[in-house]
Amino acid sequence: IRTKDEQEENPYPANVKMIFTVDPRASGDFSKETTELSWNDYSISFIADHFEEAFECVVVERYQSTKNGKTDTLYRINPGINKEHIFFKDVPRDAIAFVSKEYASDQHLETAFRHEIHIPDDIFPKKWMNLKDA
């Protein structure tokens, strides 16, 4: 994952953004002083199960950490707009995901193929066809 400085020379495509999962308690109203929080204190596993607790983010720093003989790549991130003074440290890679920006996926293209799908009635069992004519 590229840091903010690395993205100045090699940016990600304009239609994607980075998000990370964090317990909503960590998104409270902090003072304007710089606040450094440990991701472990507010961690949520499995981003797919907790998409509503995901926030857009900017990777500020990437570093290696060795614990119990195992080396991991961890990140220091900033949760983005209007939170320039808040940072999360020790964020693992699996807490960060790439998603399409709003209205940027292919389904929103003006040239996207859309067509009604007609399904013949005879493929359904007769017992399912119990609706009365309106």
OpenMM code with the backbone's topology and positions (N, CA, C; nanometers):
from openmm import Vec3, app, unit

residues = "ILE ARG THR LYS ASP GLU GLN GLU GLU ASN PRO TYR PRO ALA ASN VAL LYS MET ILE PHE THR VAL ASP PRO ARG ALA SER GLY ASP PHE SER LYS GLU THR THR GLU LEU SER TRP ASN ASP TYR SER ILE SER PHE ILE ALA ASP HIS PHE GLU GLU ALA PHE GLU CYS VAL VAL VAL GLU ARG TYR GLN SER THR LYS ASN GLY LYS THR ASP THR LEU TYR ARG ILE ASN PRO GLY ILE ASN LYS GLU HIS ILE PHE PHE LYS ASP VAL PRO ARG ASP ALA ILE ALA PHE VAL SER LYS GLU TYR ALA SER ASP GLN HIS LEU GLU THR ALA PHE ARG HIS GLU ILE HIS ILE PRO ASP ASP ILE PHE PRO LYS LYS TRP MET ASN LEU LYS ASP ALA".split()
positions = [
    Vec3(0.0855, -0.1169, 0.0000),
    Vec3(0.0000, 0.0000, 0.0000),
    Vec3(0.0896, 0.1225, 0.0000),
    Vec3(0.0584, 0.2143, -0.0895),
    Vec3(0.1427, 0.3337, -0.1036),
    Vec3(0.1073, 0.4399, 0.0013),
    Vec3(0.2113, 0.5073, 0.0482),
    Vec3(0.1909, 0.6174, 0.1419),
    Vec3(0.1473, 0.7408, 0.0639),
    Vec3(0.1059, 0.8423, 0.1383),
    Vec3(0.0626, 0.9680, 0.0762),
    Vec3(0.1743, 1.0261, -0.0101),
    Vec3(0.2977, 1.0233, 0.0386),
    Vec3(0.4106, 1.0769, -0.0375),
    Vec3(0.4368, 0.9949, -0.1634),
    Vec3(0.4280, 0.8631, -0.1557),
    Vec3(0.4496, 0.7771, -0.2720),
    Vec3(0.3422, 0.7984, -0.3782),
    Vec3(0.2211, 0.8314, -0.3354),
    Vec3(0.1124, 0.8530, -0.4300),
    Vec3(0.1269, 0.9822, -0.5096),
    Vec3(0.2104, 1.0722, -0.4640),
    Vec3(0.2332, 1.1943, -0.5420),
    Vec3(0.3009, 1.1615, -0.6743),
    Vec3(0.3898, 1.0615, -0.6754),
    Vec3(0.4569, 1.0204, -0.7988),
    Vec3(0.3856, 0.9051, -0.8680),
    Vec3(0.3180, 0.8212, -0.7929),
    Vec3(0.2524, 0.7030, -0.8481),
    Vec3(0.1137, 0.6881, -0.7846),
    Vec3(0.0174, 0.7712, -0.8270),
    Vec3(-0.1141, 0.7699, -0.7616),
    Vec3(-0.1979, 0.6484, -0.7994),
    Vec3(-0.2947, 0.6185, -0.7134),
    Vec3(-0.3929, 0.5159, -0.7442),
    Vec3(-0.4920, 0.5747, -0.8449),
    Vec3(-0.5664, 0.4912, -0.9164),
    Vec3(-0.6664, 0.5434, -1.0104),
    Vec3(-0.7662, 0.6348, -0.9401),
    Vec3(-0.8216, 0.7286, -1.0141),
    Vec3(-0.9121, 0.8292, -0.9576),
    Vec3(-1.0443, 0.7704, -0.9090),
    Vec3(-1.0775, 0.6482, -0.9507),
    Vec3(-1.2074, 0.5916, -0.9139),
    Vec3(-1.2034, 0.5027, -0.7896),
    Vec3(-1.0897, 0.4939, -0.7205),
    Vec3(-1.0813, 0.4111, -0.6006),
    Vec3(-1.0408, 0.4938, -0.4790),
    Vec3(-1.0772, 0.4413, -0.3625),
    Vec3(-1.0346, 0.5035, -0.2372),
    Vec3(-0.9977, 0.3927, -0.1398),
    Vec3(-0.9185, 0.4275, -0.0410),
    Vec3(-0.8794, 0.3340, 0.0636),
    Vec3(-0.9686, 0.3561, 0.1848),
    Vec3(-1.0091, 0.2456, 0.2460),
    Vec3(-1.0846, 0.2532, 0.3701),
    Vec3(-1.0193, 0.1600, 0.4710),
    Vec3(-1.0467, 0.1834, 0.5991),
    Vec3(-0.9980, 0.0925, 0.7030),
    Vec3(-1.1074, 0.0738, 0.8057),
    Vec3(-1.1040, -0.0416, 0.8702),
    Vec3(-1.2049, -0.0709, 0.9720),
    Vec3(-1.1538, -0.0285, 1.1089),
    Vec3(-1.2430, 0.0310, 1.1826),
    Vec3(-1.2098, 0.0734, 1.3182),
    Vec3(-1.3397, 0.0830, 1.3971),
    Vec3(-1.3322, 0.0546, 1.5238),
    Vec3(-1.4481, 0.0644, 1.6102),
    Vec3(-1.5008, 0.2084, 1.6069),
    Vec3(-1.6322, 0.2276, 1.5911),
    Vec3(-1.6878, 0.3634, 1.5839),
    Vec3(-1.6565, 0.4504, 1.7045),
    Vec3(-1.6251, 0.3899, 1.8186),
    Vec3(-1.5873, 0.4706, 1.9366),
    Vec3(-1.4665, 0.5583, 1.9071),
    Vec3(-1.3847, 0.5179, 1.8104),
    Vec3(-1.2636, 0.5926, 1.7799),
    Vec3(-1.2908, 0.7133, 1.6916),
    Vec3(-1.4129, 0.7305, 1.6446),
    Vec3(-1.4422, 0.8420, 1.5551),
    Vec3(-1.5061, 0.9587, 1.6290),
    Vec3(-1.4933, 0.9604, 1.7598),
    Vec3(-1.5525, 1.0661, 1.8399),
    Vec3(-1.4888, 1.2021, 1.8134),
    Vec3(-1.5345, 1.3019, 1.8836),
    Vec3(-1.4850, 1.4375, 1.8655),
    Vec3(-1.3615, 1.4579, 1.9531),
    Vec3(-1.2440, 1.4494, 1.8928),
    Vec3(-1.1203, 1.4676, 1.9663),
    Vec3(-1.0809, 1.6143, 1.9670),
    Vec3(-0.9955, 1.6499, 2.0608),
    Vec3(-0.9471, 1.7873, 2.0648),
    Vec3(-0.8660, 1.8169, 1.9395),
    Vec3(-0.8345, 1.9403, 1.9172),
    Vec3(-0.7593, 1.9801, 1.7975),
    Vec3(-0.6109, 1.9460, 1.8085),
    Vec3(-0.5683, 1.8982, 1.9250),
    Vec3(-0.4294, 1.8568, 1.9392),
    Vec3(-0.4099, 1.7220, 1.8711),
    Vec3(-0.2881, 1.6968, 1.8271),
    Vec3(-0.2585, 1.5705, 1.7601),
    Vec3(-0.2837, 1.4536, 1.8542),
    Vec3(-0.3588, 1.3577, 1.8032),
    Vec3(-0.3937, 1.2396, 1.8810),
    Vec3(-0.3432, 1.1167, 1.8083),
    Vec3(-0.2660, 1.0339, 1.8760),
    Vec3(-0.2133, 0.9102, 1.8198),
    Vec3(-0.2812, 0.7946, 1.8926),
    Vec3(-0.3604, 0.7158, 1.8176),
    Vec3(-0.4329, 0.6040, 1.8753),
    Vec3(-0.3754, 0.4733, 1.8240),
    Vec3(-0.3778, 0.3727, 1.9075),
    Vec3(-0.3358, 0.2407, 1.8637),
    Vec3(-0.4559, 0.1715, 1.8008),
    Vec3(-0.4394, 0.1204, 1.6802),
    Vec3(-0.5484, 0.0502, 1.6124),
    Vec3(-0.5951, -0.0686, 1.6953),
    Vec3(-0.5036, -0.1318, 1.7692),
    Vec3(-0.5391, -0.2487, 1.8497),
    Vec3(-0.6452, -0.2169, 1.9543),
    Vec3(-0.6492, -0.0944, 2.0025),
    Vec3(-0.7483, -0.0557, 2.1021),
    Vec3(-0.8881, -0.0420, 2.0430),
    Vec3(-0.8970, -0.0231, 1.9111),
    Vec3(-1.0254, -0.0010, 1.8440),
    Vec3(-1.0458, -0.0979, 1.7281),
    Vec3(-0.9785, -0.2107, 1.7323),
    Vec3(-0.9770, -0.3005, 1.6164),
    Vec3(-1.1080, -0.3742, 1.5959),
    Vec3(-1.1368, -0.3990, 1.4693),
    Vec3(-1.2470, -0.4844, 1.4259),
    Vec3(-1.1892, -0.5717, 1.3166),
    Vec3(-1.2122, -0.6995, 1.3235),
    Vec3(-1.1591, -0.7907, 1.2221),
    Vec3(-1.2555, -0.8041, 1.1056),
    Vec3(-1.2034, -0.8524, 0.9952),
    Vec3(-1.2809, -0.8874, 0.8771),
    Vec3(-1.3613, -0.7694, 0.8227),
    Vec3(-1.3010, -0.6959, 0.7340),
    Vec3(-1.3614, -0.5750, 0.6787),
    Vec3(-1.4967, -0.6005, 0.6127),
    Vec3(-1.5161, -0.7158, 0.5510),
    Vec3(-1.6426, -0.7433, 0.4827),
    Vec3(-1.7596, -0.7501, 0.5803),
    Vec3(-1.7344, -0.7956, 0.7026),
    Vec3(-1.8409, -0.8060, 0.8013),
    Vec3(-1.8713, -0.6732, 0.8703),
    Vec3(-1.7820, -0.5783, 0.8584),
    Vec3(-1.7973, -0.4519, 0.9309),
    Vec3(-1.7813, -0.3318, 0.8378),
    Vec3(-1.8396, -0.3410, 0.7202),
    Vec3(-1.8232, -0.2344, 0.6216),
    Vec3(-1.8753, -0.1005, 0.6733),
    Vec3(-1.9808, -0.1039, 0.7583),
    Vec3(-2.0369, 0.0213, 0.8088),
    Vec3(-1.9427, 0.0906, 0.9067),
    Vec3(-1.8446, 0.0186, 0.9616),
    Vec3(-1.7470, 0.0790, 1.0509),
    Vec3(-1.6186, 0.1143, 0.9777),
    Vec3(-1.6261, 0.1305, 0.8467),
    Vec3(-1.5080, 0.1618, 0.7670),
    Vec3(-1.5037, 0.3112, 0.7390),
    Vec3(-1.3834, 0.3654, 0.7430),
    Vec3(-1.3627, 0.5074, 0.7178),
    Vec3(-1.2578, 0.5247, 0.6093),
    Vec3(-1.2738, 0.6272, 0.5289),
    Vec3(-1.1725, 0.6569, 0.4284),
    Vec3(-1.0441, 0.6936, 0.5012),
    Vec3(-0.9298, 0.6611, 0.4406),
    Vec3(-0.8042, 0.6863, 0.5099),
    Vec3(-0.6923, 0.7223, 0.4138),
    Vec3(-0.5860, 0.7736, 0.4718),
    Vec3(-0.4625, 0.8069, 0.4013),
    Vec3(-0.3482, 0.7396, 0.4767),
    Vec3(-0.2656, 0.6639, 0.4060),
    Vec3(-0.1511, 0.5996, 0.4695),
    Vec3(-0.0386, 0.7020, 0.4801),
    Vec3(0.0039, 0.7275, 0.6010),
    Vec3(0.1088, 0.8254, 0.6269),
    Vec3(0.2457, 0.7596, 0.6290),
    Vec3(0.2512, 0.6382, 0.6841),
    Vec3(0.3798, 0.5703, 0.7011),
    Vec3(0.3599, 0.4192, 0.6960),
    Vec3(0.4591, 0.3496, 0.6420),
    Vec3(0.4619, 0.2031, 0.6394),
    Vec3(0.5893, 0.1607, 0.7113),
    Vec3(0.5790, 0.0625, 0.7997),
    Vec3(0.6974, 0.0196, 0.8749),
    Vec3(0.6869, -0.1283, 0.9091),
    Vec3(0.7986, -0.1855, 0.9458),
    Vec3(0.8063, -0.3268, 0.9848),
    Vec3(0.8048, -0.3360, 1.1367),
    Vec3(0.7368, -0.4381, 1.1872),
    Vec3(0.7329, -0.4634, 1.3303),
    Vec3(0.7537, -0.6125, 1.3531),
    Vec3(0.8421, -0.6449, 1.4466),
    Vec3(0.8708, -0.7852, 1.4762),
    Vec3(0.8238, -0.8168, 1.6172),
    Vec3(0.7359, -0.9180, 1.6268),
    Vec3(0.6872, -0.9656, 1.7568),
    Vec3(0.6888, -1.1169, 1.7540),
    Vec3(0.7418, -1.1763, 1.8580),
    Vec3(0.7489, -1.3223, 1.8706),
    Vec3(0.8163, -1.3862, 1.7488),
    Vec3(0.9183, -1.3213, 1.6952),
    Vec3(0.9923, -1.3739, 1.5815),
    Vec3(0.9230, -1.3582, 1.4474),
    Vec3(0.8063, -1.2935, 1.4440),
    Vec3(0.7319, -1.2747, 1.3195),
    Vec3(0.7345, -1.1265, 1.2812),
    Vec3(0.7744, -1.0995, 1.1566),
    Vec3(0.7798, -0.9618, 1.1076),
    Vec3(0.6559, -0.9312, 1.0253),
    Vec3(0.5885, -0.8226, 1.0599),
    Vec3(0.4690, -0.7781, 0.9892),
    Vec3(0.4893, -0.6367, 0.9373),
    Vec3(0.4233, -0.6067, 0.8274),
    Vec3(0.4191, -0.4700, 0.7781),
    Vec3(0.2968, -0.4036, 0.8389),
    Vec3(0.3183, -0.2931, 0.9068),
    Vec3(0.2107, -0.2178, 0.9693),
    Vec3(0.2068, -0.0777, 0.9119),
    Vec3(0.0971, -0.0081, 0.9355),
    Vec3(0.0780, 0.1241, 0.8766),
    Vec3(0.0347, 0.2243, 0.9822),
    Vec3(0.0747, 0.3475, 0.9598),
    Vec3(0.0256, 0.4603, 1.0386),
    Vec3(-0.0651, 0.5367, 0.9444),
    Vec3(-0.1910, 0.5508, 0.9828),
    Vec3(-0.2860, 0.6126, 0.8907),
    Vec3(-0.3568, 0.7311, 0.9535),
    Vec3(-0.4111, 0.8140, 0.8666),
    Vec3(-0.4918, 0.9285, 0.9050),
    Vec3(-0.6302, 0.9044, 0.8469),
    Vec3(-0.7363, 0.9198, 0.9275),
    Vec3(-0.8697, 0.8899, 0.8769),
    Vec3(-0.9277, 0.9941, 0.7826),
    Vec3(-0.8474, 1.0819, 0.7298),
    Vec3(-0.8925, 1.1665, 0.6191),
    Vec3(-0.9469, 1.3023, 0.6578),
    Vec3(-1.0409, 1.3476, 0.5779),
    Vec3(-1.0925, 1.4841, 0.5806),
    Vec3(-1.1369, 1.5262, 0.7204),
    Vec3(-1.0974, 1.6472, 0.7584),
    Vec3(-1.1333, 1.7106, 0.8857),
    Vec3(-1.0813, 1.6370, 1.0086),
    Vec3(-0.9864, 1.5481, 0.9896),
    Vec3(-0.9269, 1.4773, 1.1031),
    Vec3(-0.7751, 1.4725, 1.0860),
    Vec3(-0.7174, 1.5808, 1.0395),
    Vec3(-0.5737, 1.5851, 1.0123),
    Vec3(-0.4893, 1.5641, 1.1367),
    Vec3(-0.5474, 1.5802, 1.2531),
    Vec3(-0.4732, 1.5706, 1.3784),
    Vec3(-0.4858, 1.4334, 1.4449),
    Vec3(-0.5585, 1.3398, 1.3823),
    Vec3(-0.5776, 1.2069, 1.4403),
    Vec3(-0.5025, 1.1038, 1.3571),
    Vec3(-0.4305, 1.0157, 1.4248),
    Vec3(-0.3555, 0.9108, 1.3564),
    Vec3(-0.3788, 0.7785, 1.4278),
    Vec3(-0.3825, 0.6713, 1.3493),
    Vec3(-0.3881, 0.5363, 1.4043),
    Vec3(-0.2568, 0.4685, 1.3696),
    Vec3(-0.1935, 0.4076, 1.4691),
    Vec3(-0.0683, 0.3352, 1.4457),
    Vec3(-0.0939, 0.1855, 1.4564),
    Vec3(-0.0008, 0.1082, 1.4061),
    Vec3(-0.0056, -0.0383, 1.4119),
    Vec3(-0.1271, -0.0977, 1.3398),
    Vec3(-0.1670, -0.0359, 1.2285),
    Vec3(-0.2800, -0.0859, 1.1493),
    Vec3(-0.2294, -0.1969, 1.0573),
    Vec3(-0.2857, -0.3181, 1.0671),
    Vec3(-0.2412, -0.4274, 0.9796),
    Vec3(-0.3002, -0.4134, 0.8391),
    Vec3(-0.2400, -0.4820, 0.7437),
    Vec3(-0.2846, -0.4751, 0.6049),
    Vec3(-0.4286, -0.5209, 0.5874),
    Vec3(-0.4703, -0.6225, 0.6618),
    Vec3(-0.6056, -0.6735, 0.6414),
    Vec3(-0.7152, -0.5831, 0.6983),
    Vec3(-0.6781, -0.4742, 0.7619),
    Vec3(-0.7766, -0.3762, 0.8074),
    Vec3(-0.7969, -0.2658, 0.7041),
    Vec3(-0.7214, -0.2720, 0.5940),
    Vec3(-0.7284, -0.1701, 0.4888),
    Vec3(-0.7795, -0.2356, 0.3609),
    Vec3(-0.8709, -0.1687, 0.2933),
    Vec3(-0.9263, -0.2226, 0.1688),
    Vec3(-0.9402, -0.1110, 0.0661),
    Vec3(-0.9439, -0.1510, -0.0597),
    Vec3(-0.9706, -0.0584, -0.1694),
    Vec3(-1.1140, -0.0788, -0.2147),
    Vec3(-1.1874, 0.0295, -0.2328),
    Vec3(-1.3251, 0.0232, -0.2808),
    Vec3(-1.3444, 0.1301, -0.3885),
    Vec3(-1.4484, 0.1129, -0.4673),
    Vec3(-1.4814, 0.2135, -0.5686),
    Vec3(-1.5366, 0.3375, -0.5001),
    Vec3(-1.5002, 0.4532, -0.5522),
    Vec3(-1.5604, 0.5760, -0.5025),
    Vec3(-1.7073, 0.5765, -0.5423),
    Vec3(-1.7860, 0.6558, -0.4724),
    Vec3(-1.9279, 0.6632, -0.4992),
    Vec3(-1.9514, 0.7001, -0.6460),
    Vec3(-2.0413, 0.6279, -0.7108),
    Vec3(-2.0818, 0.6500, -0.8499),
    Vec3(-1.9668, 0.6356, -0.9481),
    Vec3(-1.8636, 0.5578, -0.9124),
    Vec3(-1.7481, 0.5410, -1.0008),
    Vec3(-1.7361, 0.3994, -1.0558),
    Vec3(-1.8235, 0.3070, -1.0138),
    Vec3(-1.8153, 0.1707, -1.0656),
    Vec3(-1.8784, 0.1635, -1.2043),
    Vec3(-1.8516, 0.0553, -1.2742),
    Vec3(-1.8994, 0.0412, -1.4117),
    Vec3(-2.0509, 0.0466, -1.4236),
    Vec3(-2.1239, 0.0092, -1.3212),
    Vec3(-2.2695, 0.0121, -1.3307),
    Vec3(-2.3239, 0.1535, -1.3469),
    Vec3(-2.2420, 0.2549, -1.3191),
    Vec3(-2.2861, 0.3933, -1.3313),
    Vec3(-2.2455, 0.4575, -1.4637),
    Vec3(-2.1816, 0.3831, -1.5514),
    Vec3(-2.1446, 0.4372, -1.6814),
    Vec3(-2.2695, 0.4631, -1.7647),
    Vec3(-2.2697, 0.5715, -1.8407),
    Vec3(-2.3836, 0.6001, -1.9275),
    Vec3(-2.3988, 0.4931, -2.0347),
    Vec3(-2.2894, 0.4292, -2.0720),
    Vec3(-2.2935, 0.3287, -2.1779),
    Vec3(-2.3120, 0.1864, -2.1235),
    Vec3(-2.3416, 0.1741, -1.9938),
    Vec3(-2.3616, 0.0410, -1.9355),
    Vec3(-2.4819, -0.0266, -2.0009),
    Vec3(-2.4701, -0.1554, -2.0266),
    Vec3(-2.5774, -0.2317, -2.0906),
    Vec3(-2.6872, -0.2601, -1.9892),
    Vec3(-2.8077, -0.2175, -2.0230),
    Vec3(-2.9237, -0.2453, -1.9390),
    Vec3(-3.0359, -0.2947, -2.0289),
    Vec3(-3.0987, -0.4019, -1.9897),
    Vec3(-3.2052, -0.4589, -2.0702),
    Vec3(-3.2958, -0.5401, -1.9798),
    Vec3(-3.4249, -0.5348, -2.0060),
    Vec3(-3.5186, -0.6167, -1.9301),
    Vec3(-3.4890, -0.7637, -1.9560),
    Vec3(-3.5073, -0.8440, -1.8535),
    Vec3(-3.4902, -0.9880, -1.8685),
    Vec3(-3.6291, -1.0503, -1.8599),
    Vec3(-3.6725, -1.1111, -1.9677),
    Vec3(-3.8038, -1.1751, -1.9712),
    Vec3(-3.7880, -1.3223, -1.9346),
    Vec3(-3.8656, -1.3646, -1.8363),
    Vec3(-3.8609, -1.5032, -1.7925),
    Vec3(-3.9966, -1.5658, -1.8239),
    Vec3(-3.9987, -1.6724, -1.9004),
    Vec3(-4.1278, -1.7353, -1.9345),
    Vec3(-4.1921, -1.7999, -1.8115),
    Vec3(-4.3246, -1.7909, -1.8045),
    Vec3(-4.3984, -1.8455, -1.6904),
    Vec3(-4.3839, -1.9961, -1.6764),
    Vec3(-4.3652, -2.0674, -1.7862),
    Vec3(-4.3648, -2.2132, -1.7790),
    Vec3(-4.2412, -2.2734, -1.7113),
    Vec3(-4.1449, -2.1909, -1.6720),
    Vec3(-4.0299, -2.2471, -1.6008),
    Vec3(-4.0564, -2.2592, -1.4507),
    Vec3(-4.1634, -2.1957, -1.4025),
    Vec3(-4.1967, -2.2002, -1.2610),
    Vec3(-4.3011, -2.3078, -1.2342),
    Vec3(-4.2946, -2.3741, -1.1187),
    Vec3(-4.3977, -2.4731, -1.0839),
    Vec3(-4.5349, -2.4069, -1.0747),
    Vec3(-4.6379, -2.4814, -1.1075),
    Vec3(-4.7753, -2.4285, -1.1060),
    Vec3(-4.8141, -2.3780, -0.9663),
    Vec3(-4.7670, -2.4438, -0.8616),
    Vec3(-4.8021, -2.4028, -0.7253),
    Vec3(-4.7466, -2.2639, -0.6909),
    Vec3(-4.6437, -2.2238, -0.7603),
    Vec3(-4.5884, -2.0904, -0.7366),
    Vec3(-4.6720, -1.9831, -0.8046),
    Vec3(-4.7491, -2.0213, -0.9002),
    Vec3(-4.8249, -1.9263, -0.9821),
    Vec3(-4.9639, -1.9058, -0.9204),
    Vec3(-4.9687, -1.8541, -0.7973),
    Vec3(-5.0944, -1.8409, -0.7268),
    Vec3(-5.1430, -1.6965, -0.7160),
    Vec3(-5.0867, -1.6065, -0.7901),
    Vec3(-5.1308, -1.4681, -0.7847),
    Vec3(-5.2584, -1.4523, -0.8663),
    Vec3(-5.3550, -1.3814, -0.8122),
    Vec3(-5.4797, -1.3565, -0.8838),
    Vec3(-5.4612, -1.2356, -0.9735),
    Vec3(-5.5340, -1.2339, -1.0818),
    Vec3(-5.5277, -1.1190, -1.1732),
    Vec3(-5.5776, -0.9951, -1.1012),
    Vec3(-5.5094, -0.8878, -1.1148),
    Vec3(-5.5463, -0.7645, -1.0467),
    Vec3(-5.6453, -0.6835, -1.1259),
] * unit.nanometer
topology = app.Topology()
chain = topology.addChain("A")
for resn in residues:
    res = topology.addResidue(resn, chain)
    for name in ("N", "CA", "C"):
        topology.addAtom(name, app.Element.getBySymbol(name[0]), res)
